[in-house]
Amino acid sequence: MHKKSIILAAVAMLGLAGCLEGDVERGVVGAGAGLVASEVLGTDRTGTILAGAAAGVLCDDAGIAACR
């Protein structure tokens, strides 16, 4: 049950990524999603948080419509 609530929180954060206006805000949400993902997947926290933050910052530059 605990994993289910973590996954739902991650989906909610990613769903709100389009509502954020700047790269910094998207980076913070991406880092939070990376933390949740690292807990669920059992991966290295630091690397997954950095990957999530980078994905959040660069998602609008990559042309993803949800990040604009």
Order of alpha helices (4+ residues) and beta strands (2+ residues): alpha-alpha-alpha
